[in-house]
């Protein structure tokens, strides 16, 4: 069993603000209709994963982070006709990590003892 991570509220607040900022940057980049902003999406996912890793199993999630991630797959699916499959895949994983507390894409591939 892994030890619980203890993260200060100020660190959680900073990471939450970063997630929101990265989501806004990604949405701004979506205005480019010629090229899908994969780099901006990847930066957003990385920021969200840092937040999730820092909060661990904390049952309280920042409202802004929940808002930025909730419904992400649906938003991406209807926002454009063609969305890279890896983007939808990562968005689904991100939602599961934040709201369910685990990555369902690794079911069956867990290390021994889990």
Secondary structure, 3 states (H helix, E strand, C coil): CCCCCCCCHHHHHHHHHHHHHHHHHHHHHCCCCCCCCHHHHHHHHHHHHHHHHHHCCCCCCCHHHHHHHCCHHHHHHHHCCCCCHHHHHHHHHHHHHHHCCCCHHHCCCCCCCC
